[in-house]
Amino acid sequence: MKLTETEKNSALWQKISSYLNERLNSLRAYNDGDINILTDVQTATVRGQIKEVKAFQAMATRPENMDSDE
């Protein structure tokens, strides 16, 4: 799925995009942090969440000819 230019420029997408950026930064900090020692399962879960956030962000940048997930 790809967003149209109108959708990308909408106030709603700007809010969602801002949230996704904050969420991605938070997840990366949690995954990379020295304070938290994560188990393998927890690490895999956080990495999956990071991948999902990136997939949502890609809706605004994905080329027209890409219909499937990465």
Buried (B, 14 or more C-beta within 10 A) or exposed (E): EBBEEEEBEEEEBEEBBEEBEEBBEEBBEBBEEEEEEBEEEEBEBBBEBBEBBEBBBBBBEBEEEEEEEE
